[in-house]
Amino acid sequence: MSDNFKVKKPRNNKYPPQTITLEMMVRALVAKFGWADLGQKIWIKCFNENPTIKSSLVFLNKMDWARLQVEDLYYHTFGGRPENWGQPPSQQKQIKTGFSFKSTADDVAAGIDLTGKVVVITGGHSGIGLETTRVLSEKGAKVIVGARDPEKARSALAKMKNVECLQLDLSLPKSIDEFSDKVLSMTPQIDTLINNAGVMAMPETRDARGYEMQFATNHLGHFQLTEKLFPALKQGSRVITLSSSGHRFSPINFDDINFTKNPYDKWKAYGQSKTANSLFAVELDARMKDFGVRAYAVHPGRIADTSLKRYMEESEFAAAASASPNLMKTVAQGAA
């Protein structure tokens, strides 16, 4: 990996090309994302002296970060000018909840009565989805779970009250329509829709329409589902879409979303699907907030004990975990 990157001149010629060092990029990323709550000076010191953090270079290189468009990183992600690096977008504002990185879903739900509320969640039968379903149902909510394999899902949900499971394959439009019709026949209002299910870093696969499978499942499927359930989203309803720090792997490549022109890259495919999730939440909220419906993109954190990593090589997961051990969460913490 090169220690220096040449910033391309932006199309509008507004800012001159500049040389960005690896150190500058790391400092900006720390300020932007707060990795392990390390300050800039501490991070740089560790980066130079700590073998564990040095090993993260291998992971970064494997993720193909060295070939990221630095123009996008510099001029768009961090606000255009060096003095603005690390500042969050204007729509992102820190809120104080009283909870922490280690808070669990039970902690967050303590003292809350959800009796009479209806929650629809995709993939609510495994991983953080299962924990979310458990806590919400225990607090009195009626939870409708969409699962690709209902029989397997019902086995995991068997001991829970107020939970129903319906077949849902997010890569099949017909399945989404059928699931939505059943849900709308069961309830006139959905208080919370949780777009939780997803796939990550899978081998090149396409759905029946020819769409790349990660984009089809993570974004297109949830987009269609949300649109179909619109009639039940009323004043006070919320749409929560699970996001990921993986959005940094790639913007949406509108010129080649399905990798028909360029070689398939499983991490770029995952990255653009998560970028789409976040942008979808932002735009949905902008369009629906005046009607009392709010939308959120929520990043649960890095969680080892879920099926999301099933397509990852052991070396990939080990590198990610060793590079940032303080960022790993339990399932209960991720569901918070």
N, C-alpha and C positions, 0 to 999 in steps of 0.2 A: 504494500500500500504506500503510495506516495505521501510525503509529509507536506506537500504543498499542492494547492489546487488553483487553477487559473479560472477566474470567474468570467464567463462569456459576457460580452456586451449585450445588455437587454435590447429588445426590439425597439423600445421607444427612445433609446439613447439617453435616457434621463440620468443614469448613473454611469460613471466611468468604470472600466474593468479594474478589478483589484485582485491581489494575491491573498488567498486565505490559507493559513497554516492549519495543520491538523489540530494544534493546540487551540486555535481560535474556534474551530468547529466543536471541539469537545466542551469548551467553556460555554459556548452558546447552547449546546444540547443540555448541559447540566442546568443552566439557568432556565431553559425552556421547560424541561421535563422533571427536574428535581431528582435525578437518579440517585437513589440511596441517600438523599438529603446531604450530599457532599457539596461543600462550597467550591468555588472555582479553584482556589489555591490548593486546597486539600486534594481535590481530584487530580490536578496536574502533578502534584507531588507523588501521589499514589500511582498515577499512570506511568510515571518514569521509574518508580522504584519497586512497585508491588507486582510480583510475578503473576498473581491471580488476575489482576486487572489487565496486565500486559496480554494475558492469554485471550482477553476479549477481542484483541485485534484479529485473531484467527476467525472468531465468530463474525465480526464485522465484515471481514474480507469474504467469508463464505456467503454472507448475505448480499454481497455485491455492492456494498455501500460506496466503494471507491469510484464506482461508475455512476453514482447518482448525479442528476443534473444540479450542479452547484448553483446555477442561476436561479432555479426554483427554490432551493434551500435558502439562499441568501436574500433574494429580492421579494419572495412571496411568503415563505414560512415565517421568516423573522422580521418582516416588516419593512424591508427595503434598504435601510441604512445601518451601518455597523452599530451606531449608538442605540438602535432599537432592538438589537439582538436580545433574545431571551424574554421580551415582553409579550404577554399573551394577547391574542386577538381581542378586540374591543368587546365582543360578545361574551368572552370568558371572564367571569368575575368570581373571585374566591369567596366562598361562603363558609361561615363557621357553624358546624353542626353539633359540636360536642363529641363527635365520634373520631376515631383514629384509624390508622392503617390496620391495626389489629382488631378492630371491632368486628363482631360477627353479626349475622343476620338476626339472631335471637336478641342481641344487644339493641339493634336498631328498632326491632319490633316490640320491645318491652313496653307494656302499658297501653298498647294500641288494640282497639277492638275493630275488626274488619267484618263483623257480622253484616250480611246483606250486600257486601261488595262482590263483584264478579271480576275475576282475573283470567285472561287468556294468555297462555305461555307456550311458546314452541320449544320443544326439547326439554320439557319440564320433568323428565323422568330419569335424568342422569346428570352427574357433575354438579355444577352450581345451579343448574335448572332444577334438579331434584331437591336440593336444599332450599331453594326459593319456594318451591311448591309446598314443601313441608311446613315452613314457617308461616306462609300466608294462610294455608289451610288450618293450621293450629290456632291462628288468630281469628278464625271464623269466616274467612273469605271462601266463596265457591270458586274453585280453580278448574279450568278446562285446559287440558294438556293436549297439544298436538304432537304426535309421534309417528315416525315412519313405520315402526313395528309396534302396533298397539298391544299385542299379546305380551311382548317383552316388557313394554312400558308398564302395563297393568300389574305385572309381577313386582316391579320395583315400587309401585304406588299402592299396593294392596292394603297396607296397614293405615293408610291415610283416609281421613274423613273429608267429605265435601269436595272430592276430586273426581272428575270424569276424564276419560281419555278417548280421543278420536284419532282416526288415521289421517296423517298429513305428510305428504312428500313435497318439500319446498321446491324441488326441481321439476315438478309436474303441475302445470297450470290447472288441469282438470281436478287434481287432488286438492289443490288450494281452493278452488271454487266449491267443491263438495264439502270440504271442512267448513268453509265460511257459511255456506247455506245451513248446515247443521247447527252451528253456533248461533246464528241469527234466529233460528227457530227455537232455541233454548232460552234466550234472554233478550230483552229489548234494549239493554244497556250494558256496555263493557266499561268498567271503571278503570281498568289498567290492561293494556296490551303489552306483553313483554316479548319482543323479538329476540329470543335467546339462542336458538339453535344455530349451528354453523359447522363448517368444515375448514381445515387449515392445512396448507402445504401438501395437498394431495397430488398424486401423479396426474398427468394430463388426461382429463376426462371431459366429455361433453354431454350435455343433456340431449333429449330427443330433437330439440330445435336447433342444435348446433352451438349453443352458448357454452362458454367455458364454465365448468361445474362450480367452482368456488364463487364466481360472480353470480351465477344463476341461483345458487342456494342462499348465499349470505345476503345478497342484495335484491335481486329480481324477485325471488320468492317472497321475501318479507314486504317488498314494495307492493306486490299484488295482493298479499294477504291484508295489509293495512287498508288498501283501497277498497277491498271487498267488505271489510268490517266497518267502513265509515258510517253506515246507518246507525250503528250501535255506539258510536263515539259521541257522547253528549257533553253538555256543560260539566266541567270538572274531570273529564276523562284524561288519561295520560297514555302516551305511547312511548315505551322505553325500548331502545335498540342497543344491544350490546356492541360496544366498539372494541378497539384494541390499539395498543401502541404500534402494532404492525402496520397501521396506516402510513407510517413513515417509509415503508419499503417501496411504495409507489403511489403516484397520483393515478387518477383514472386515465388510461391511455385510450382516448376516444378514437384514435386512428387505428387501433388494433386491440380492442377489448378482448377478443377471443383468441388472440395469438395465432392468427392465420398468416400474418406477414413476418413475424419474428419468432425465434425459438421460444418454446414454452419455458417459463421460469415460475416455479411453484410459489416462491415468496413474493414475487411481483404480482402474481395473480391474487394471492391472499391480500397483499397490501392494497391493491386497487379496490377489492371488494369491501375492505374495512373503511377505506376513504369514502366509498360510496355510502356506507352505513352512516357515517358522521354527517356527510353533506345532506343526506336524506332527512335526518333528524332536524338539522338546522332549518332546511327549507320547509319541512312539514310544520315546524313550530311557528315559523314566520307566517304561514298561510292560515293556520288554525287558531292561533292564540286569541284573536278577536272574537272567536266563537266559544272560548272557554276550554279548548282542548290544547294541551301542551305536549311537546315532544322532547325527548332527551336522548343523547348518546352517552352511554355509561360504560366506562372501562373498568372491569372487575379486578384487574391486576394479573400477575403471572401466577398460575396455579398448576402445580405438578400433577395432582391426582384427578385428572379428567381425561375423557376419551378424545379431547380435541387434539392431543399430541400424537394420535395413533399413526399418523403418516410420517412423523419425524424420525430421522435416524437417531440412534442413541447418542452418537457423537455430537449431533446438533443440539439436542436437548441438554446434554452435559455441559457444553460450552456456554449455552445461554444461562444455565443455572449457576455455574461457577463464576461467570462474569458479573453477576448481580445477585448474590445469595440473599442480600437484605431485601430484595424486591419480591421474593417468593411468598405466596399466601396459601393458606389452607382453603378448602372448599367453603367452609363456613364464613371465612373472612371475605372471600370473593363474592359470595352471595349477598353480603351486606349492602 
